């Protein structure tokens, strides 16, 4: 397989007399003419940096007619020699000898000028060819692989939990229905309702909102597992922070308690940020300069911080103290309320000056499966909060006591018999176990500084939006 | 993070006087009593092998009452010393000192006796605790990570193509509809049809059958990319070979021709088989002995073979020759027919005795986007066929000529304007590019020898089947 531009740019031609022979293939970003010299910047998406290909027309007159046809967006193949570059800002350039125009690009919609993010969203099929979205794609790729590496190195096994489901997991949100019922549907409804026994699966089915419950069945067999797959919310939220389809990472970890969950989450985030800082340095430098000033520094800070721990009760006390000292919140904090983004940011940015893990939330604002504390009021939940964003990870120790879990389900109006298989994990060899969820797009946003979540997934889906 | 049983079993206590202190946590597979000795086999899913924990009741009388309560399926925590084992078939065992029963397992449905695969399918939430399904889970995990490693090492970037889509990709199969329309649907139908403008996305949407077209938009920006995500078919096929929801791997590779695609597919399969043979040796030994005799040998053969190349036309000629020599096929081969499984197996098992890549299929039996040969009859498709299975990979060079692609789409009744974004890749800097698809469950079946595809995915979805 031929070297990519990122490989060419890291070679060392210093020992050679006339440079290293190289073949460059990619898309033209810019072309500049300067008397008898022509400079073409080529990018192949493997790195942020282009490779500059310099043509000396005097010694390669046969290239002139081809060069005349080349414009931004064209695909080209250029042969030459890699040599140290006299130009500033680049170590190497290609002293070009031959050029072939592969595909032209008349009226190319992605010209050199900076386009608005809205314009690029409308051209999502071409936006990965720009600086910004090439960088987002590379960071997203590196983070995805780093997630697998992190878990694989620690004995967590990748599990594919189902996408189409007949259960609603945790009542976590509105669900999309999956169906093959078509024309027969009208008839059925005329008779008073849709007859789901005629549907593909013989019952009403939906797109998953979380793979957690099924992941627990594997964690209590393999000890450690994780999912990394798409999840869905049919919520009518047309904002820059919500997607209808997004990717989620959900580790589950047996023979473990909330303390282990917190340690895992902290190690995990640090590993991801360190990997991005190390392996995506060039892309992050771009985000730092053009998208969100100071983002590199803020990632370093989290990667090197000791995460603070606060119980929810302590957090509320701190927030109330802040209010009494004159801090204004849109939503006044009180014990029992869900923490708002403004509260989370106060805790990280003002109170501790770094990441905070808040634990032991009121059971009323958390899911049925979280392990109950002895106080009868709180559960062993944890949210990991980071500066600039607030919650980035949510997790808990899972209730491993059959009677307590059944009782809680009944209180909440869930039918234990619908969850017999989930309860079986507590009937047969129950173990303390924990897990958490990380929204992958939120992570990519956090690392890149991109403001709109629709800009960190190739083809965003949201209410009223399903293009390409 | 504490060592797993697989870690304990590979430690070396030889330099120590009384063995290495160790803590074992897992689920009890069996318990045997022998006079004053009690043997407990514990498994934590990290390896096929259990660890044998040996209790000498005379020196640890306090363990007797706990041991009396322990049955198959219980979760336990056992402290002791790892020592060389006097028993056959295991290098080490745990000289156990303390034992704690974590969760009991009365009437555990997964007893030591061998259960039928049907029974285990009905208990899919517990089946990963058995030898067979623990091994399937570990092989599946290792193959998934090996796929990422293979592509990452070669500069392919992971891309998440959309799951919910408004296009139908390639007309590859029946699709599931995704909707939030509910009670209003009846009214709309009474008015002569469903009003999709009122649906969540404002149009009719479905679950993807392939991420290829969107992956091409990234390959023509990043040069090399791959998807690995769920795909769906709403086909009414209640067989051991079909799933309604399955995971697919789809690399796309720019500046490449069919020859590059073939080389990539061959390297890819060899890499996967070699990795499984090396890293899942114990699990494969089990499959080789209990599930499909000779499977290890057959994987070695493919991993070391030079893949044969045949054009479709040559393959048909060979099949016709075989017929003329008396070979009976259920479906008589002729130029223009789709190759049947029996044909594919003849080519691999009888003609070449190994893997075969068949290329240049008739355009009528392949998808619209495949690159047309100059003969006007065939396209630059390739199918990789392997012994025991037939097709394991299908791919092609993609048509990179705008006019040819538009003409072919029109011939097939597709509207070019619906695919403007896909055609834009040929309008702006078009490049030769290739790709292929690998059904992940087919791969796991091939490596494990499991006969029913429902046994190689944690929670299978098929017509009438959507449990857990």
Boltz contact constraints between the chains, C-beta under 6 A:
constraints:
  - contact:
      token1: [A, 1]
      token2: [B, 154]
      max_distance: 6.0
  - contact:
      token1: [A, 4]
      token2: [B, 155]
      max_distance: 6.0
  - contact:
      token1: [A, 25]
      token2: [B, 255]
      max_distance: 6.0
  - contact:
      token1: [A, 27]
      token2: [B, 429]
      max_distance: 6.0
  - contact:
      token1: [A, 44]
      token2: [B, 223]
      max_distance: 6.0
  - contact:
      token1: [A, 45]
      token2: [B, 221]
      max_distance: 6.0
  - contact:
      token1: [A, 45]
      token2: [B, 222]
      max_distance: 6.0
  - contact:
      token1: [A, 45]
      token2: [B, 223]
      max_distance: 6.0
  - contact:
      token1: [A, 46]
      token2: [B, 155]
      max_distance: 6.0
  - contact:
      token1: [A, 46]
      token2: [B, 223]
      max_distance: 6.0
  - contact:
      token1: [A, 73]
      token2: [B, 428]
      max_distance: 6.0
  - contact:
      token1: [A, 73]
      token2: [B, 429]
      max_distance: 6.0
  - contact:
      token1: [A, 74]
      token2: [B, 429]
      max_distance: 6.0
  - contact:
      token1: [A, 75]
      token2: [B, 429]
      max_distance: 6.0
  - contact:
      token1: [A, 75]
      token2: [B, 431]
      max_distance: 6.0
  - contact:
      token1: [A, 102]
      token2: [B, 431]
      max_distance: 6.0
  - contact:
      token1: [A, 103]
      token2: [B, 429]
      max_distance: 6.0
  - contact:
      token1: [A, 103]
      token2: [B, 430]
      max_distance: 6.0
  - contact:
      token1: [A, 103]
      token2: [B, 431]
      max_distance: 6.0
  - contact:
      token1: [A, 105]
      token2: [B, 428]
      max_distance: 6.0
  - contact:
      token1: [A, 105]
      token2: [B, 429]
      max_distance: 6.0
  - contact:
      token1: [A, 108]
      token2: [B, 428]
      max_distance: 6.0
  - contact:
      token1: [A, 125]
      token2: [B, 217]
      max_distance: 6.0
  - contact:
      token1: [A, 125]
      token2: [B, 421]
      max_distance: 6.0
  - contact:
      token1: [A, 128]
      token2: [B, 218]
      max_distance: 6.0
  - contact:
      token1: [A, 128]
      token2: [B, 221]
      max_distance: 6.0
  - contact:
      token1: [A, 129]
      token2: [B, 221]
      max_distance: 6.0
  - contact:
      token1: [A, 141]
      token2: [B, 157]
      max_distance: 6.0
  - contact:
      token1: [A, 141]
      token2: [B, 158]
      max_distance: 6.0
  - contact:
      token1: [A, 144]
      token2: [B, 158]
      max_distance: 6.0
  - contact:
      token1: [A, 145]
      token2: [B, 148]
      max_distance: 6.0
  - contact:
      token1: [A, 145]
      token2: [B, 152]
      max_distance: 6.0
  - contact:
      token1: [A, 148]
      token2: [B, 145]
      max_distance: 6.0
  - contact:
      token1: [A, 148]
      token2: [B, 148]
      max_distance: 6.0
  - contact:
      token1: [A, 152]
      token2: [B, 145]
      max_distance: 6.0
  - contact:
      token1: [A, 154]
      token2: [B, 1]
      max_distance: 6.0
  - contact:
      token1: [A, 155]
      token2: [B, 4]
      max_distance: 6.0
  - contact:
      token1: [A, 155]
      token2: [B, 46]
      max_distance: 6.0
  - contact:
      token1: [A, 157]
      token2: [B, 141]
      max_distance: 6.0
  - contact:
      token1: [A, 158]
      token2: [B, 141]
      max_distance: 6.0
  - contact:
      token1: [A, 158]
      token2: [B, 144]
      max_distance: 6.0
  - contact:
      token1: [A, 160]
      token2: [B, 247]
      max_distance: 6.0
  - contact:
      token1: [A, 162]
      token2: [B, 459]
      max_distance: 6.0
  - contact:
      token1: [A, 163]
      token2: [B, 230]
      max_distance: 6.0
  - contact:
      token1: [A, 163]
      token2: [B, 245]
      max_distance: 6.0
  - contact:
      token1: [A, 164]
      token2: [B, 245]
      max_distance: 6.0
  - contact:
      token1: [A, 164]
      token2: [B, 461]
      max_distance: 6.0
  - contact:
      token1: [A, 166]
      token2: [B, 466]
      max_distance: 6.0
  - contact:
      token1: [A, 176]
      token2: [B, 178]
      max_distance: 6.0
  - contact:
      token1: [A, 177]
      token2: [B, 179]
      max_distance: 6.0
  - contact:
      token1: [A, 178]
      token2: [B, 176]
      max_distance: 6.0
  - contact:
      token1: [A, 179]
      token2: [B, 177]
      max_distance: 6.0
  - contact:
      token1: [A, 180]
      token2: [B, 234]
      max_distance: 6.0
  - contact:
      token1: [A, 186]
      token2: [B, 189]
      max_distance: 6.0
  - contact:
      token1: [A, 189]
      token2: [B, 186]
      max_distance: 6.0
  - contact:
      token1: [A, 200]
      token2: [B, 234]
      max_distance: 6.0
  - contact:
      token1: [A, 201]
      token2: [B, 466]
      max_distance: 6.0
  - contact:
      token1: [A, 202]
      token2: [B, 464]
      max_distance: 6.0
  - contact:
      token1: [A, 205]
      token2: [B, 466]
      max_distance: 6.0
  - contact:
      token1: [A, 217]
      token2: [B, 125]
      max_distance: 6.0
  - contact:
      token1: [A, 218]
      token2: [B, 128]
      max_distance: 6.0
  - contact:
      token1: [A, 221]
      token2: [B, 45]
      max_distance: 6.0
  - contact:
      token1: [A, 221]
      token2: [B, 128]
      max_distance: 6.0
  - contact:
      token1: [A, 221]
      token2: [B, 129]
      max_distance: 6.0
  - contact:
      token1: [A, 222]
      token2: [B, 45]
      max_distance: 6.0
  - contact:
      token1: [A, 223]
      token2: [B, 44]
      max_distance: 6.0
  - contact:
      token1: [A, 223]
      token2: [B, 45]
      max_distance: 6.0
  - contact:
      token1: [A, 230]
      token2: [B, 163]
      max_distance: 6.0
  - contact:
      token1: [A, 234]
      token2: [B, 180]
      max_distance: 6.0
  - contact:
      token1: [A, 234]
      token2: [B, 200]
      max_distance: 6.0
  - contact:
      token1: [A, 245]
      token2: [B, 163]
      max_distance: 6.0
  - contact:
      token1: [A, 245]
      token2: [B, 164]
      max_distance: 6.0
  - contact:
      token1: [A, 247]
      token2: [B, 160]
      max_distance: 6.0
  - contact:
      token1: [A, 255]
      token2: [B, 25]
      max_distance: 6.0
  - contact:
      token1: [A, 421]
      token2: [B, 125]
      max_distance: 6.0
  - contact:
      token1: [A, 421]
      token2: [B, 468]
      max_distance: 6.0
  - contact:
      token1: [A, 428]
      token2: [B, 73]
      max_distance: 6.0
  - contact:
      token1: [A, 428]
      token2: [B, 105]
      max_distance: 6.0
  - contact:
      token1: [A, 428]
      token2: [B, 108]
      max_distance: 6.0
  - contact:
      token1: [A, 429]
      token2: [B, 27]
      max_distance: 6.0
  - contact:
      token1: [A, 429]
      token2: [B, 73]
      max_distance: 6.0
  - contact:
      token1: [A, 429]
      token2: [B, 74]
      max_distance: 6.0
  - contact:
      token1: [A, 429]
      token2: [B, 75]
      max_distance: 6.0
  - contact:
      token1: [A, 429]
      token2: [B, 103]
      max_distance: 6.0
  - contact:
      token1: [A, 429]
      token2: [B, 105]
      max_distance: 6.0
  - contact:
      token1: [A, 430]
      token2: [B, 103]
      max_distance: 6.0
  - contact:
      token1: [A, 431]
      token2: [B, 75]
      max_distance: 6.0
  - contact:
      token1: [A, 431]
      token2: [B, 102]
      max_distance: 6.0
  - contact:
      token1: [A, 431]
      token2: [B, 103]
      max_distance: 6.0
  - contact:
      token1: [A, 459]
      token2: [B, 162]
      max_distance: 6.0
  - contact:
      token1: [A, 461]
      token2: [B, 164]
      max_distance: 6.0
  - contact:
      token1: [A, 464]
      token2: [B, 202]
      max_distance: 6.0
  - contact:
      token1: [A, 466]
      token2: [B, 166]
      max_distance: 6.0
  - contact:
      token1: [A, 466]
      token2: [B, 201]
      max_distance: 6.0
  - contact:
      token1: [A, 466]
      token2: [B, 205]
      max_distance: 6.0
  - contact:
      token1: [A, 468]
      token2: [B, 421]
      max_distance: 6.0
